[in-house]
Amino acid sequence: MALVSMRRSFLRAGLCLCCLPALGLVSEEVDVQEIAPGIFMRRGPDLEATAANHNGIANIGFVIGRDAVLVVESGGSLADGRWLRSQIRKRTDKPIKHVVITHMHPDHCFGAAAFDADRPNVVGHHRLRAALEARGEFYRERLIDLLGETEVGRIVLPTQEIGNDGAEIDLGDRVVRFTAHGAAHTDCDLSMMDTATGLLFAADLLFVGRVPSLDGSLLGWLKEVQRLRAMSATKAVPGHGPTIVEFAPAMSDLERYLASLRDDTRQAIAEGRPIEEAIQTVAPSERGRWNLFDDYHGRNVIQAYKELEWE
């Protein structure tokens, strides 16, 4: 299936285009970088999909503790996950005991099967299983159309579900703390903090440079922004963008976009403008601030309009 057809299939199904991969460098041309002691990440690029990049959109990586390795996102395909596993094995022979899937979008979950031989604990939000059962097969079929069946991998469900009280995993002299968020980017967003460094892994609750993609709740996302701020992190790993950023200014940029989306959509509704017109008039000042704005912003307006018109 051509890329444009795949994009239209996602739109017809009412799904966010963030579920599509972004075109990037093929795995052999990229590498992971050590962004903090024992923490390695690869940046996902802000472009569209081809079969050549194996659905390599998201920032993915791993944390090495004294006793074990924790995978931070699994990659967007079986090939992407296998590449990530090879990067781990270049740096350590410690067992890969945990694989974290921060939410159900394909760029974050379809590499998990690459770690089957490790028999890891698969960590996810307590609503991740339901989201994958509802959408996973659709996502998988669309990715097969684009990448081929041998490249996609099976749907892997969580074995450890993080509830509202959170949880911790000890990698040996290194504790990772998990937070299950309310509906925001999706309805199953998980963040984590490495307590050894204070580094916050915000996943797709934080986009940097690439326009945010709304697939959960706009008002909920703005609420979760404040929850993330309360964690008092100074550095963060976003789901998309540079692999490590100053948390406060990066989150301020995201919050500004979300607030503009909220305020302008509310105004459009109050003035009786139809949704088609709102797409053209909501948050125009944000256009030059984000990569892929014209690809994703209209979908965000539709999602916001449907949420806010019933306030």
Contacts in CASP RR format, 6 or more apart in sequence:
PFRMAT RR
TARGET T0000
AUTHOR 0000-0000-0000
METHOD contacts of the structure
MODEL  1
MALVSMRRSFLRAGLCLCCLPALGLVSEEVDVQEIAPGIFMRRGPDLEAT
AANHNGIANIGFVIGRDAVLVVESGGSLADGRWLRSQIRKRTDKPIKHVV
ITHMHPDHCFGAAAFDADRPNVVGHHRLRAALEARGEFYRERLIDLLGET
EVGRIVLPTQEIGNDGAEIDLGDRVVRFTAHGAAHTDCDLSMMDTATGLL
FAADLLFVGRVPSLDGSLLGWLKEVQRLRAMSATKAVPGHGPTIVEFAPA
MSDLERYLASLRDDTRQAIAEGRPIEEAIQTVAPSERGRWNLFDDYHGRN
VIQAYKELEWE
1 9 0 8 1.000
1 142 0 8 1.000
1 145 0 8 1.000
1 146 0 8 1.000
3 48 0 8 1.000
3 49 0 8 1.000
3 50 0 8 1.000
3 146 0 8 1.000
5 145 0 8 1.000
6 20 0 8 1.000
6 49 0 8 1.000
6 142 0 8 1.000
6 145 0 8 1.000
6 146 0 8 1.000
7 17 0 8 1.000
7 20 0 8 1.000
9 142 0 8 1.000
10 16 0 8 1.000
10 17 0 8 1.000
10 19 0 8 1.000
10 20 0 8 1.000
10 142 0 8 1.000
11 17 0 8 1.000
11 299 0 8 1.000
13 138 0 8 1.000
15 135 0 8 1.000
15 138 0 8 1.000
15 215 0 8 1.000
16 105 0 8 1.000
16 213 0 8 1.000
16 214 0 8 1.000
16 215 0 8 1.000
16 296 0 8 1.000
16 299 0 8 1.000
16 303 0 8 1.000
17 213 0 8 1.000
17 295 0 8 1.000
17 296 0 8 1.000
17 299 0 8 1.000
18 105 0 8 1.000
18 107 0 8 1.000
18 185 0 8 1.000
18 204 0 8 1.000
18 213 0 8 1.000
18 215 0 8 1.000
18 296 0 8 1.000
19 105 0 8 1.000
19 106 0 8 1.000
19 107 0 8 1.000
19 139 0 8 1.000
19 215 0 8 1.000
20 48 0 8 1.000
20 49 0 8 1.000
20 57 0 8 1.000
20 106 0 8 1.000
20 107 0 8 1.000
21 48 0 8 1.000
21 49 0 8 1.000
21 53 0 8 1.000
21 55 0 8 1.000
21 56 0 8 1.000
21 57 0 8 1.000
21 76 0 8 1.000
21 106 0 8 1.000
21 107 0 8 1.000
21 143 0 8 1.000
21 146 0 8 1.000
22 44 0 8 1.000
22 45 0 8 1.000
22 46 0 8 1.000
22 47 0 8 1.000
22 48 0 8 1.000
22 49 0 8 1.000
22 53 0 8 1.000
22 56 0 8 1.000
22 57 0 8 1.000
22 107 0 8 1.000
22 210 0 8 1.000
22 292 0 8 1.000
23 45 0 8 1.000
23 47 0 8 1.000
23 48 0 8 1.000
23 49 0 8 1.000
23 50 0 8 1.000
23 52 0 8 1.000
23 53 0 8 1.000
24 44 0 8 1.000
24 45 0 8 1.000
24 47 0 8 1.000
24 53 0 8 1.000
24 56 0 8 1.000
24 57 0 8 1.000
25 45 0 8 1.000
25 53 0 8 1.000
26 52 0 8 1.000
26 53 0 8 1.000
26 54 0 8 1.000
27 53 0 8 1.000
27 54 0 8 1.000
27 56 0 8 1.000
27 79 0 8 1.000
27 80 0 8 1.000
27 83 0 8 1.000
30 42 0 8 1.000
30 43 0 8 1.000
31 42 0 8 1.000
31 87 0 8 1.000
32 40 0 8 1.000
32 41 0 8 1.000
32 42 0 8 1.000
32 61 0 8 1.000
32 62 0 8 1.000
32 84 0 8 1.000
32 87 0 8 1.000
33 40 0 8 1.000
33 41 0 8 1.000
33 42 0 8 1.000
33 243 0 8 1.000
34 40 0 8 1.000
35 41 0 8 1.000
35 199 0 8 1.000
35 237 0 8 1.000
35 243 0 8 1.000
35 244 0 8 1.000
36 194 0 8 1.000
36 197 0 8 1.000
36 199 0 8 1.000
36 235 0 8 1.000
36 244 0 8 1.000
37 196 0 8 1.000
37 197 0 8 1.000
38 63 0 8 1.000
38 64 0 8 1.000
38 65 0 8 1.000
39 62 0 8 1.000
39 63 0 8 1.000
39 64 0 8 1.000
39 194 0 8 1.000
39 197 0 8 1.000
39 199 0 8 1.000
40 61 0 8 1.000
40 62 0 8 1.000
40 63 0 8 1.000
40 64 0 8 1.000
40 87 0 8 1.000
40 91 0 8 1.000
41 59 0 8 1.000
41 60 0 8 1.000
41 61 0 8 1.000
41 72 0 8 1.000
41 237 0 8 1.000
41 243 0 8 1.000
41 244 0 8 1.000
42 59 0 8 1.000
42 60 0 8 1.000
42 61 0 8 1.000
42 84 0 8 1.000
42 87 0 8 1.000
42 243 0 8 1.000
43 59 0 8 1.000
43 241 0 8 1.000
43 242 0 8 1.000
43 243 0 8 1.000
44 56 0 8 1.000
44 57 0 8 1.000
44 58 0 8 1.000
44 59 0 8 1.000
44 60 0 8 1.000
44 240 0 8 1.000
44 241 0 8 1.000
45 53 0 8 1.000
45 56 0 8 1.000
45 57 0 8 1.000
46 209 0 8 1.000
46 210 0 8 1.000
46 240 0 8 1.000
46 241 0 8 1.000
46 291 0 8 1.000
46 292 0 8 1.000
48 295 0 8 1.000
49 55 0 8 1.000
49 57 0 8 1.000
49 146 0 8 1.000
51 146 0 8 1.000
51 147 0 8 1.000
51 148 0 8 1.000
51 151 0 8 1.000
54 76 0 8 1.000
54 77 0 8 1.000
54 79 0 8 1.000
54 80 0 8 1.000
54 83 0 8 1.000
54 147 0 8 1.000
54 151 0 8 1.000
55 75 0 8 1.000
55 76 0 8 1.000
55 77 0 8 1.000
55 80 0 8 1.000
55 106 0 8 1.000
55 107 0 8 1.000
55 110 0 8 1.000
55 143 0 8 1.000
55 146 0 8 1.000
55 147 0 8 1.000
55 151 0 8 1.000
56 75 0 8 1.000
56 76 0 8 1.000
56 77 0 8 1.000
56 80 0 8 1.000
56 107 0 8 1.000
57 76 0 8 1.000
57 107 0 8 1.000
57 240 0 8 1.000
58 73 0 8 1.000
58 75 0 8 1.000
58 76 0 8 1.000
58 107 0 8 1.000
58 108 0 8 1.000
58 204 0 8 1.000
58 239 0 8 1.000
58 240 0 8 1.000
59 73 0 8 1.000
59 237 0 8 1.000
59 238 0 8 1.000
59 239 0 8 1.000
59 240 0 8 1.000
59 241 0 8 1.000
59 243 0 8 1.000
60 71 0 8 1.000
60 72 0 8 1.000
60 73 0 8 1.000
60 74 0 8 1.000
60 75 0 8 1.000
60 80 0 8 1.000
60 81 0 8 1.000
60 84 0 8 1.000
61 71 0 8 1.000
61 72 0 8 1.000
61 73 0 8 1.000
61 84 0 8 1.000
61 87 0 8 1.000
62 69 0 8 1.000
62 70 0 8 1.000
62 71 0 8 1.000
62 72 0 8 1.000
62 84 0 8 1.000
62 87 0 8 1.000
62 88 0 8 1.000
62 96 0 8 1.000
63 69 0 8 1.000
63 70 0 8 1.000
63 72 0 8 1.000
63 171 0 8 1.000
63 174 0 8 1.000
63 176 0 8 1.000
63 194 0 8 1.000
64 91 0 8 1.000
64 92 0 8 1.000
64 94 0 8 1.000
64 171 0 8 1.000
65 94 0 8 1.000
65 171 0 8 1.000
65 172 0 8 1.000
65 173 0 8 1.000
65 174 0 8 1.000
66 171 0 8 1.000
66 172 0 8 1.000
66 173 0 8 1.000
66 174 0 8 1.000
67 94 0 8 1.000
67 95 0 8 1.000
67 97 0 8 1.000
67 171 0 8 1.000
67 172 0 8 1.000
68 94 0 8 1.000
68 95 0 8 1.000
68 96 0 8 1.000
68 97 0 8 1.000
68 98 0 8 1.000
68 171 0 8 1.000
68 172 0 8 1.000
69 88 0 8 1.000
69 92 0 8 1.000
69 94 0 8 1.000
69 95 0 8 1.000
69 96 0 8 1.000
69 97 0 8 1.000
69 98 0 8 1.000
69 171 0 8 1.000
70 97 0 8 1.000
70 98 0 8 1.000
70 99 0 8 1.000
70 100 0 8 1.000
70 169 0 8 1.000
70 171 0 8 1.000
70 176 0 8 1.000
71 84 0 8 1.000
71 88 0 8 1.000
71 96 0 8 1.000
71 98 0 8 1.000
71 99 0 8 1.000
71 100 0 8 1.000
71 115 0 8 1.000
71 120 0 8 1.000
72 100 0 8 1.000
72 192 0 8 1.000
72 201 0 8 1.000
72 237 0 8 1.000
73 100 0 8 1.000
73 101 0 8 1.000
73 102 0 8 1.000
73 108 0 8 1.000
73 203 0 8 1.000
73 239 0 8 1.000
74 80 0 8 1.000
74 81 0 8 1.000
74 84 0 8 1.000
74 99 0 8 1.000
74 101 0 8 1.000
74 108 0 8 1.000
74 109 0 8 1.000
74 110 0 8 1.000
74 111 0 8 1.000
74 112 0 8 1.000
74 114 0 8 1.000
74 115 0 8 1.000
74 156 0 8 1.000
75 81 0 8 1.000
75 84 0 8 1.000
75 107 0 8 1.000
75 108 0 8 1.000
75 109 0 8 1.000
75 110 0 8 1.000
75 111 0 8 1.000
75 112 0 8 1.000
76 106 0 8 1.000
76 107 0 8 1.000
76 108 0 8 1.000
76 109 0 8 1.000
76 110 0 8 1.000
76 111 0 8 1.000
77 110 0 8 1.000
77 111 0 8 1.000
77 143 0 8 1.000
77 147 0 8 1.000
77 151 0 8 1.000
77 152 0 8 1.000
77 153 0 8 1.000
78 110 0 8 1.000
78 111 0 8 1.000
78 113 0 8 1.000
78 114 0 8 1.000
78 150 0 8 1.000
78 151 0 8 1.000
78 152 0 8 1.000
78 153 0 8 1.000
79 147 0 8 1.000
79 151 0 8 1.000
80 110 0 8 1.000
80 111 0 8 1.000
80 114 0 8 1.000
81 111 0 8 1.000
81 112 0 8 1.000
81 114 0 8 1.000
81 115 0 8 1.000
82 111 0 8 1.000
82 114 0 8 1.000
84 111 0 8 1.000
84 114 0 8 1.000
85 96 0 8 1.000
85 114 0 8 1.000
85 115 0 8 1.000
85 118 0 8 1.000
88 96 0 8 1.000
95 118 0 8 1.000
96 115 0 8 1.000
96 118 0 8 1.000
96 120 0 8 1.000
97 118 0 8 1.000
97 120 0 8 1.000
97 121 0 8 1.000
97 171 0 8 1.000
98 120 0 8 1.000
98 121 0 8 1.000
98 122 0 8 1.000
98 123 0 8 1.000
98 169 0 8 1.000
98 171 0 8 1.000
99 112 0 8 1.000
99 115 0 8 1.000
99 120 0 8 1.000
99 121 0 8 1.000
99 122 0 8 1.000
99 123 0 8 1.000
99 156 0 8 1.000
100 123 0 8 1.000
100 124 0 8 1.000
100 190 0 8 1.000
100 192 0 8 1.000
101 108 0 8 1.000
101 109 0 8 1.000
101 112 0 8 1.000
101 122 0 8 1.000
101 123 0 8 1.000
101 124 0 8 1.000
101 128 0 8 1.000
101 156 0 8 1.000
101 158 0 8 1.000
101 190 0 8 1.000
102 108 0 8 1.000
102 124 0 8 1.000
102 125 0 8 1.000
102 189 0 8 1.000
102 190 0 8 1.000
102 191 0 8 1.000
102 201 0 8 1.000
102 203 0 8 1.000
102 204 0 8 1.000
102 239 0 8 1.000
103 109 0 8 1.000
103 125 0 8 1.000
103 128 0 8 1.000
103 131 0 8 1.000
103 185 0 8 1.000
103 186 0 8 1.000
103 188 0 8 1.000
103 189 0 8 1.000
103 190 0 8 1.000
103 203 0 8 1.000
103 204 0 8 1.000
104 128 0 8 1.000
104 131 0 8 1.000
104 132 0 8 1.000
104 135 0 8 1.000
104 136 0 8 1.000
104 139 0 8 1.000
104 186 0 8 1.000
104 188 0 8 1.000
105 139 0 8 1.000
105 186 0 8 1.000
105 204 0 8 1.000
105 215 0 8 1.000
106 136 0 8 1.000
106 139 0 8 1.000
106 140 0 8 1.000
106 142 0 8 1.000
106 143 0 8 1.000
108 203 0 8 1.000
108 204 0 8 1.000
109 132 0 8 1.000
109 155 0 8 1.000
109 156 0 8 1.000
110 139 0 8 1.000
110 140 0 8 1.000
110 143 0 8 1.000
110 152 0 8 1.000
110 153 0 8 1.000
110 155 0 8 1.000
111 153 0 8 1.000
111 156 0 8 1.000
112 122 0 8 1.000
112 156 0 8 1.000
113 153 0 8 1.000
113 154 0 8 1.000
113 156 0 8 1.000
114 153 0 8 1.000
121 159 0 8 1.000
121 160 0 8 1.000
121 169 0 8 1.000
122 156 0 8 1.000
122 157 0 8 1.000
122 158 0 8 1.000
122 159 0 8 1.000
122 160 0 8 1.000
123 158 0 8 1.000
123 159 0 8 1.000
123 160 0 8 1.000
123 162 0 8 1.000
123 169 0 8 1.000
123 178 0 8 1.000
123 190 0 8 1.000
124 158 0 8 1.000
124 160 0 8 1.000
124 161 0 8 1.000
124 162 0 8 1.000
124 188 0 8 1.000
124 190 0 8 1.000
125 158 0 8 1.000
125 161 0 8 1.000
125 162 0 8 1.000
125 163 0 8 1.000
125 180 0 8 1.000
125 181 0 8 1.000
125 188 0 8 1.000
125 189 0 8 1.000
125 190 0 8 1.000
126 161 0 8 1.000
126 162 0 8 1.000
126 163 0 8 1.000
126 164 0 8 1.000
126 180 0 8 1.000
126 188 0 8 1.000
127 187 0 8 1.000
127 188 0 8 1.000
128 157 0 8 1.000
128 158 0 8 1.000
128 161 0 8 1.000
128 188 0 8 1.000
128 190 0 8 1.000
129 157 0 8 1.000
129 158 0 8 1.000
129 161 0 8 1.000
130 188 0 8 1.000
131 186 0 8 1.000
131 187 0 8 1.000
131 188 0 8 1.000
132 155 0 8 1.000
132 157 0 8 1.000
133 157 0 8 1.000
136 155 0 8 1.000
137 155 0 8 1.000
140 152 0 8 1.000
140 153 0 8 1.000
140 154 0 8 1.000
140 155 0 8 1.000
143 151 0 8 1.000
143 152 0 8 1.000
144 152 0 8 1.000
160 167 0 8 1.000
162 178 0 8 1.000
162 179 0 8 1.000
162 180 0 8 1.000
162 190 0 8 1.000
163 180 0 8 1.000
164 180 0 8 1.000
166 177 0 8 1.000
166 178 0 8 1.000
166 179 0 8 1.000
166 180 0 8 1.000
167 177 0 8 1.000
167 178 0 8 1.000
168 175 0 8 1.000
168 176 0 8 1.000
168 177 0 8 1.000
168 178 0 8 1.000
169 175 0 8 1.000
169 176 0 8 1.000
169 178 0 8 1.000
170 176 0 8 1.000
173 196 0 8 1.000
174 194 0 8 1.000
174 195 0 8 1.000
174 196 0 8 1.000
175 195 0 8 1.000
175 196 0 8 1.000
176 192 0 8 1.000
176 193 0 8 1.000
176 194 0 8 1.000
176 195 0 8 1.000
177 192 0 8 1.000
177 193 0 8 1.000
177 195 0 8 1.000
178 190 0 8 1.000
178 191 0 8 1.000
178 192 0 8 1.000
179 190 0 8 1.000
179 191 0 8 1.000
179 192 0 8 1.000
179 193 0 8 1.000
179 227 0 8 1.000
179 231 0 8 1.000
180 189 0 8 1.000
180 190 0 8 1.000
181 189 0 8 1.000
181 190 0 8 1.000
181 191 0 8 1.000
181 205 0 8 1.000
181 224 0 8 1.000
181 227 0 8 1.000
182 189 0 8 1.000
182 217 0 8 1.000
182 220 0 8 1.000
182 223 0 8 1.000
182 224 0 8 1.000
183 216 0 8 1.000
183 217 0 8 1.000
183 220 0 8 1.000
184 205 0 8 1.000
184 216 0 8 1.000
184 217 0 8 1.000
184 220 0 8 1.000
184 221 0 8 1.000
184 223 0 8 1.000
184 224 0 8 1.000
185 203 0 8 1.000
185 204 0 8 1.000
185 205 0 8 1.000
185 212 0 8 1.000
185 213 0 8 1.000
185 214 0 8 1.000
185 215 0 8 1.000
185 216 0 8 1.000
185 221 0 8 1.000
186 204 0 8 1.000
186 215 0 8 1.000
186 216 0 8 1.000
187 216 0 8 1.000
187 217 0 8 1.000
189 203 0 8 1.000
189 204 0 8 1.000
189 205 0 8 1.000
189 224 0 8 1.000
190 203 0 8 1.000
191 200 0 8 1.000
191 201 0 8 1.000
191 202 0 8 1.000
191 203 0 8 1.000
191 205 0 8 1.000
191 228 0 8 1.000
192 200 0 8 1.000
192 201 0 8 1.000
193 199 0 8 1.000
193 200 0 8 1.000
193 201 0 8 1.000
193 231 0 8 1.000
193 233 0 8 1.000
194 201 0 8 1.000
197 235 0 8 1.000
198 233 0 8 1.000
198 234 0 8 1.000
198 235 0 8 1.000
199 233 0 8 1.000
199 235 0 8 1.000
199 236 0 8 1.000
199 237 0 8 1.000
199 244 0 8 1.000
200 228 0 8 1.000
200 231 0 8 1.000
200 233 0 8 1.000
200 235 0 8 1.000
200 236 0 8 1.000
200 237 0 8 1.000
200 247 0 8 1.000
201 236 0 8 1.000
201 237 0 8 1.000
202 228 0 8 1.000
202 236 0 8 1.000
202 237 0 8 1.000
202 238 0 8 1.000
202 239 0 8 1.000
202 247 0 8 1.000
203 238 0 8 1.000
203 239 0 8 1.000
204 213 0 8 1.000
204 238 0 8 1.000
204 239 0 8 1.000
204 240 0 8 1.000
205 221 0 8 1.000
205 224 0 8 1.000
205 225 0 8 1.000
205 228 0 8 1.000
206 228 0 8 1.000
206 236 0 8 1.000
206 238 0 8 1.000
206 239 0 8 1.000
206 245 0 8 1.000
206 250 0 8 1.000
206 251 0 8 1.000
206 254 0 8 1.000
207 213 0 8 1.000
207 238 0 8 1.000
207 239 0 8 1.000
207 240 0 8 1.000
207 241 0 8 1.000
207 254 0 8 1.000
208 238 0 8 1.000
208 240 0 8 1.000
208 241 0 8 1.000
208 242 0 8 1.000
208 245 0 8 1.000
208 250 0 8 1.000
208 253 0 8 1.000
208 254 0 8 1.000
209 240 0 8 1.000
209 241 0 8 1.000
209 253 0 8 1.000
209 289 0 8 1.000
209 290 0 8 1.000
209 291 0 8 1.000
210 240 0 8 1.000
210 241 0 8 1.000
210 290 0 8 1.000
210 291 0 8 1.000
210 292 0 8 1.000
211 257 0 8 1.000
211 286 0 8 1.000
211 290 0 8 1.000
211 291 0 8 1.000
211 292 0 8 1.000
211 293 0 8 1.000
211 295 0 8 1.000
211 296 0 8 1.000
211 297 0 8 1.000
211 300 0 8 1.000
212 254 0 8 1.000
212 257 0 8 1.000
212 258 0 8 1.000
212 290 0 8 1.000
212 296 0 8 1.000
212 300 0 8 1.000
213 296 0 8 1.000
213 299 0 8 1.000
213 300 0 8 1.000
214 221 0 8 1.000
214 261 0 8 1.000
214 299 0 8 1.000
214 300 0 8 1.000
214 303 0 8 1.000
214 304 0 8 1.000
215 303 0 8 1.000
216 303 0 8 1.000
217 307 0 8 1.000
218 258 0 8 1.000
218 261 0 8 1.000
218 262 0 8 1.000
218 265 0 8 1.000
218 303 0 8 1.000
218 304 0 8 1.000
218 307 0 8 1.000
218 308 0 8 1.000
219 262 0 8 1.000
219 307 0 8 1.000
219 308 0 8 1.000
221 258 0 8 1.000
222 255 0 8 1.000
222 258 0 8 1.000
222 259 0 8 1.000
222 262 0 8 1.000
225 251 0 8 1.000
225 254 0 8 1.000
225 255 0 8 1.000
225 258 0 8 1.000
228 251 0 8 1.000
229 248 0 8 1.000
229 251 0 8 1.000
233 247 0 8 1.000
234 246 0 8 1.000
234 247 0 8 1.000
234 248 0 8 1.000
235 244 0 8 1.000
235 245 0 8 1.000
235 246 0 8 1.000
235 247 0 8 1.000
236 244 0 8 1.000
236 245 0 8 1.000
236 246 0 8 1.000
236 247 0 8 1.000
236 250 0 8 1.000
236 251 0 8 1.000
237 243 0 8 1.000
237 244 0 8 1.000
237 245 0 8 1.000
238 245 0 8 1.000
238 250 0 8 1.000
253 289 0 8 1.000
256 286 0 8 1.000
257 283 0 8 1.000
257 286 0 8 1.000
257 289 0 8 1.000
257 290 0 8 1.000
260 282 0 8 1.000
260 283 0 8 1.000
260 285 0 8 1.000
260 286 0 8 1.000
261 282 0 8 1.000
261 283 0 8 1.000
261 286 0 8 1.000
261 300 0 8 1.000
261 301 0 8 1.000
261 304 0 8 1.000
262 304 0 8 1.000
262 308 0 8 1.000
264 278 0 8 1.000
264 281 0 8 1.000
264 282 0 8 1.000
264 283 0 8 1.000
265 278 0 8 1.000
265 282 0 8 1.000
265 301 0 8 1.000
265 304 0 8 1.000
265 305 0 8 1.000
265 308 0 8 1.000
266 308 0 8 1.000
266 311 0 8 1.000
268 277 0 8 1.000
268 278 0 8 1.000
268 281 0 8 1.000
268 282 0 8 1.000
268 305 0 8 1.000
269 278 0 8 1.000
269 305 0 8 1.000
269 308 0 8 1.000
269 309 0 8 1.000
273 281 0 8 1.000
275 301 0 8 1.000
275 302 0 8 1.000
275 305 0 8 1.000
278 301 0 8 1.000
278 305 0 8 1.000
279 298 0 8 1.000
279 301 0 8 1.000
279 302 0 8 1.000
282 297 0 8 1.000
282 301 0 8 1.000
282 304 0 8 1.000
283 297 0 8 1.000
283 301 0 8 1.000
286 293 0 8 1.000
286 297 0 8 1.000
287 293 0 8 1.000
287 294 0 8 1.000
287 297 0 8 1.000
290 297 0 8 1.000
END
